[in-house]
């Protein structure tokens, strides 16, 4: 009888350990599955919907400042095939005045952010601080012309530019800080296929903390 009782105790102990082990494995599996789903969801959102960028220079000042962290709407201009510049599902194209993030034509490893000025087929001409689109004066409400710094003096050479015609499938872009921006005036046009998305909100900024959740215009 004693041996039988001892055997039963050992069997019960083994069952408890087995159940405990299964429970631990079950909990670990649940956490692992949740983590994998979260990572996949984040990658999906980053690839097709929204991506975060940090402003590294003052070329878009005063609209965007160094230290601004922005979100870019990647879905707005269409769904692209990952790791390519090919658009799978076209939705819309950049409009004049949109602030866009794009692959820098001179160095594909870098991303640039500028404002769209000229659309495909537009004739762009710059005279002093005036921009003409197809012969008409452009309402340049975002243009900022700083007179300070060496770059501003060098930009004097670009105070008269064009006229140039924007090729089909391309954009002419400029930084809002006109005298401190390396843009289409220097390296040419941006292919539409290189556009990643439109900047729409500053989600964080340091040390400019008052710009938190500021809409980009």
N, C-alpha and C positions, 0 to 999 in steps of 0.2 A: 504493500500500500504506500509506504514511504517513497519507494522508488517511482511509483506511478505519479504520485503528487509532485515529486521533484521534476519528472519529465514534463508534466503539464506546465509547471512554472517556467521551465526553460523554453517551451514552445510559445507560451504567452509573451515572454520577454523578447524572443526573436521576432514575433509578429509586431510587437510595439516598435522595435527598432526599425523593422522594415517599413512600417507605416510612417514613422518619423522621417526616415530617409526619403521616402516617396514624397512626403509633404514638403521637405526642404527642396527637393528637385523640382517640385511643382511650382513653388514660390520663385525659385531661381529662373525657371523657364518663363514664367509670367513677366518678370522684370526684364529678361533678355528680349522677349518678344516686343514688349512695350518700347524698349530702347531702340530696337531695330526699326520699328514702325515710325518712331519719332525722327530718327535719322533720315529715313527714306522720305518722310513728309517734308522735312527741312530741305533736303536736296531738291525735291520736286518744286517747292515754293521758290527756292533760290534760282533754279534753272528756268522756270517758266513764268513766274508771277512777280516776285519782288526780290531785289538784291540791295544790300547796303554798300555804300561807298563813303569814303572820307575825303574831304576837300584838302589837298596838299599845298595849294598855292593861292595867290591872290588874284588870279586872272579873271575871276568872276565877281570880284568885289565891286560894289557893296552888296550885291544880291546874295552871294555865298562867300563866307569868310573861312580862312584857315582854321581848322578845328571843327568845322561843321560836319556832322555825320548825317548823310541823307539816305532816303529810300528811293529807289528807282523802279518805276512800273515797267516791267518787261513784257507784260501781256498786251499792253496797249497797242504796240506796233506789230503784233502777230506772234504766233508760236513758232519757234525755231527748232530745228533738229539739233540736239545736243552735240557740242564739239565741232559744229560747222556754222557757217554764216547763212545757211539756206533756210528760208522761211517755209514752214510746213503749212501753216494756216494764216494767210494774211488777214489783218483786221483793219489797220489804218496806217497812214504814213505821217511823219513829223510835219507839224504846221509851223508857219513862220512865227517866231517868238518862243517856241518850245525850247526848254533847256534839256539837252540830250547828253547821254553818256555813250561813247562810241570807242571802237578800237582805233587807236592812233595810227593813221596810214603809214607813217614813217617807221614806226616800231610796233608791230602787232602784239608785243608783250605788254604794252601799256594801254591804259584806258584814259581818255580825255573827257572833259565836260565843257561844253560851250553852248551858246545860244544859236538857234537856227535863224539865219538871216535870209539866205537865198534858197529858193526851191528849184527843182529841175526845170530848166528852160528859162529861168530868170536872168536878166542882164543886170549885173551889180556894178556900181561905180561909187567910189568914195572921194569926196572932195573936202579936205579939212575935217571938220567934225560933222559933216553931213553925209548921209548914205542915200543913194538913189537906187530904187528898184524899178527896172523897166522904164527909166526916165522920170519916175515920180519920187518925190522926197519921202523917205521912209520915216515914220513917226518913231524915232529912236528914244523911247521913254526910259529905257534901261541903260543906255550908254553913259559911261562915266569916264571923263577925260582928265586924268591926273597930270599935273605939270611937273611932278617931283620925280627924281631918280634918273639914272643913266638911260634906262629903257625908254622913258618918256621922250628923251632927246633923240634917241635912235628911231623912235616911231615917227618922228617928223618926216623921215624919208618915205613913210607909208601914208602920209596925209593925203596923197593923191594916188588913187589905185583904180585900175581898170580903165574902161569897162571890160568885164569878163562875162561870159555866158556860162551858166551852170549846166554841165552836161546832164543828159537824162540819167536817172538812177543815182544822182549825187546831190549833195547839199553844200551850201556855203555857210560856214559858221564863224562866229566871233565871240571872244570873251567880253563880258560887260565892262571890264576894266580895260578899255580900248587901248590905252597907251602902255599896258603891261600884260599883253596877251599874245601868245604865240599861236596863231590860228590860220584860217584859210588864206589870209593875205600872204602868208609865208610858205606854207607847204601844200596848198591846194584844196581840193574838194574831198568831202567825206562820202564814200559809197553808202547807199541806203542799207546795203547788206551788213555794214559794219556797226550800225546803230544798235545798241543794247536796250535802251529804254529811255523813258522820260522821268526826270527828277520831279518829285511832287511834295516831299515833306522833309523838314529837318527834324529827325527824331532825337538828336542829342547834339550839344555843342559845348565845347570847353575851350577857353574860359567864358564864352558868350552864353551863359546858361539861360538867359532870358529868351534865347531863340529856340528853346525847347518846344517841339511840335509846331514850328513855324511853317506855314505853307509856302512852297517855292513858287514864285511867279516870274 
